[in-house]
């Protein structure tokens, strides 16, 4: 996974590059968590497994909705995305995943950057040569 932060007024832009489309979606979720919480301590015993199914109109919409769900689970249910064991993109409009989450614990975890939303502004998901790339802007 490769990613870099982009200066953007009142928001946080990020560029992510991965070897496959499925990996790009996994990596984007990890980047969202890393930006929100910094480095998350090692895996804890009480993992929670969730089956997730997201639908969108295209790859960009699917990415924004996927990250919106990861953000909701972090902020609303206090669950930190750890890994997607099985993640599949179906026809560029549906994502199915079995994902692992760890509980957010005060004292062990703290907010580094509070991300309010994943935006559609300038969002891109595209294949360039042998890579898949995404450009996303988070409302902070």
C-alpha positions as CSV (number, residue, x, y, z in Angstrom):
1,X,0.0,0.0,0.0
2,X,1.2,3.5,-0.8
3,X,-0.6,6.7,0.2
4,X,0.1,10.4,0.6
5,X,-1.7,13.3,2.1
6,X,-2.8,16.2,0.0
7,X,-3.2,19.8,1.3
8,X,-6.8,20.9,0.9
9,X,-8.5,23.8,2.7
10,X,-10.5,22.7,5.7
11,X,-10.4,19.1,4.5
12,X,-7.9,16.3,4.3
13,X,-7.1,14.9,0.8
14,X,-5.5,11.5,0.4
15,X,-4.1,9.6,-2.6
16,X,-3.9,5.8,-2.3
17,X,-2.3,3.3,-4.7
18,X,-2.7,-0.5,-4.5
19,X,-2.0,-3.5,-6.7
20,X,-5.7,-4.7,-7.1
21,X,-9.1,-3.1,-6.9
22,X,-10.1,-5.2,-3.9
23,X,-6.8,-4.3,-2.2
24,X,-7.5,-0.6,-2.9
25,X,-10.8,-0.8,-1.0
26,X,-9.1,-2.6,2.0
27,X,-6.2,-0.1,2.0
28,X,-8.6,2.9,1.8
29,X,-10.3,1.7,5.0
30,X,-6.9,1.2,6.7
31,X,-5.9,4.7,5.7
32,X,-9.1,6.2,7.1
33,X,-8.4,4.4,10.4
34,X,-4.8,5.5,10.5
35,X,-5.7,9.1,9.8
36,X,-8.4,9.0,12.5
37,X,-6.5,7.2,15.2
38,X,-2.8,7.0,14.2
39,X,-1.3,3.6,14.7
40,X,-3.7,1.2,16.2
41,X,-2.1,-1.2,18.8
42,X,-1.8,-4.8,17.9
43,X,-4.8,-7.1,17.5
44,X,-6.9,-7.8,20.6
45,X,-8.6,-11.1,21.5
46,X,-12.2,-9.7,21.2
47,X,-12.4,-9.2,17.5
48,X,-15.9,-8.7,16.1
49,X,-16.7,-10.1,12.6
50,X,-19.2,-8.3,10.5
51,X,-20.7,-9.2,7.1
52,X,-20.9,-6.0,5.1
53,X,-22.7,-5.4,1.8
54,X,-22.5,-2.0,0.2
55,X,-24.1,-0.9,-3.1
56,X,-23.2,2.1,-5.3
57,X,-23.8,3.5,-8.7
58,X,-20.1,3.1,-9.8
59,X,-16.7,2.6,-8.2
60,X,-16.4,6.1,-6.8
61,X,-19.9,5.9,-5.2
62,X,-19.0,2.5,-3.9
63,X,-15.7,3.7,-2.4
64,X,-17.4,6.7,-0.7
65,X,-20.2,4.5,0.7
66,X,-17.7,1.8,1.8
67,X,-15.6,4.4,3.7
68,X,-18.8,6.0,5.1
69,X,-19.8,2.7,6.6
70,X,-16.3,2.2,8.1
71,X,-16.5,5.7,9.5
72,X,-20.0,5.1,10.9
73,X,-18.9,1.9,12.6
74,X,-15.9,3.8,14.1
75,X,-17.8,6.8,15.3
76,X,-21.3,5.4,15.9
77,X,-20.6,1.9,17.1
78,X,-17.0,2.4,18.4
79,X,-15.6,-0.4,16.2
80,X,-12.2,0.0,14.6
81,X,-11.8,-1.6,11.2
82,X,-8.9,-4.1,11.4
83,X,-9.0,-6.2,8.2
84,X,-11.3,-7.5,5.5
85,X,-10.8,-11.2,5.3
86,X,-12.9,-11.6,2.2
87,X,-13.7,-8.5,0.1
88,X,-15.2,-8.8,-3.3
89,X,-16.3,-6.1,-5.8
90,X,-19.2,-7.3,-8.0
91,X,-19.8,-5.5,-11.2
92,X,-18.3,-2.2,-10.0
93,X,-21.6,-1.5,-8.1
94,X,-21.6,-3.9,-5.1
95,X,-19.1,-4.7,-2.4
96,X,-19.3,-7.7,-0.2
97,X,-16.9,-8.2,2.7
98,X,-16.3,-10.2,5.9
99,X,-14.5,-7.7,8.0
100,X,-12.8,-7.8,11.4
101,X,-13.2,-5.0,13.9
102,X,-11.7,-4.3,17.4
103,X,-13.6,-2.3,20.0
104,X,-12.5,1.3,20.6
105,X,-11.3,1.6,24.1
106,X,-10.7,4.9,25.9
107,X,-7.1,5.0,27.1
108,X,-5.9,2.5,24.5
109,X,-7.2,4.5,21.5
110,X,-7.5,8.2,20.9
111,X,-8.6,10.5,18.1
112,X,-5.7,11.9,16.1
113,X,-8.0,13.6,13.4
114,X,-11.7,13.6,13.7
115,X,-13.1,12.8,10.3
116,X,-16.7,13.9,9.9
117,X,-17.4,12.5,6.4
118,X,-16.0,11.1,3.2
119,X,-16.9,13.5,0.4
120,X,-17.6,13.0,-3.3
121,X,-15.7,16.2,-4.1
122,X,-12.9,15.3,-6.6
123,X,-13.2,11.6,-5.7
124,X,-11.6,9.2,-8.1
125,X,-11.1,5.5,-8.4
126,X,-9.2,4.4,-11.5
127,X,-6.8,1.9,-12.9
128,X,-3.4,3.3,-14.1
129,X,-1.2,0.8,-15.7
130,X,-0.7,-2.0,-13.3
131,X,-2.0,0.0,-10.3
132,X,-5.4,0.9,-8.9
133,X,-5.6,4.5,-7.5
134,X,-8.0,6.5,-5.4
135,X,-8.1,10.2,-4.6
136,X,-10.4,11.1,-1.7
137,X,-11.2,14.1,0.4
138,X,-12.3,13.8,4.0
139,X,-14.3,16.5,5.8
140,X,-12.5,17.2,9.1
